[in-house]
Amino acid sequence: MTSRDQPARLAPRQWRDPGVLVASGLGSGFIRPAPGTWGSLAAVVLWWVLLSELPWPVQAAVVAVTFVVGVALAGYLARRYGVHDDPAIVIDEFAGQWLALLAVPPEPLAVACAFGLFRLLDIRKPGPVGWADRRPGGLGVMLDDLLAGGLAAAVLHLAFLAIGWSGGAAAT
């Protein structure tokens, strides 16, 4: 197989393109192995530092903006570099992870649960998550992670209600 036969891939040297920098989660998507997990971890760190104390409607708006920007960036990168859902593109993990984190208080155990459940749903792609993953274009890149994040948020919110654990973004 020649290099011409291999699918196009993003490379760290393309960071000079602001679209690549943002879509790769400030470069976290270039960490191997498991770039999606590294991207989700970077999203958790940014959430903890920048978003965790904000009211949930503001966090939800950040998720929505990230989703819209991600759809546009995924389309741009497909046209410019010939890539579709490249492993380095982790802006989808940011949107989905931040959605999952809407349901939890900013406490380490709760955040770890949101991280783990989101990654499980994003990797296993049950039901509608798998369906969304097969959609074409930037919407397909982003939608499966948003659904995985939404499912994780719903499960965590119900679990925390069941055990009487409240606080954090879900309660503000």
ABEGO torsion letter per residue (X at the ends): XBAAABBBBBBAAAAABAAAAAAAGGGAAABOBGAAAAAAAAAAAAAAAAAAABBAAAAAAAAAAAAAAAAAAAAAAAAAAGBBGBAABAAAAAAAAAAAAAABBBBAAAAAAAAAAAAAAAAAGBEAAAAAAABBEAAAAAAAAAAAAAAAAAAAAAAAAAAGBBEEAAAX
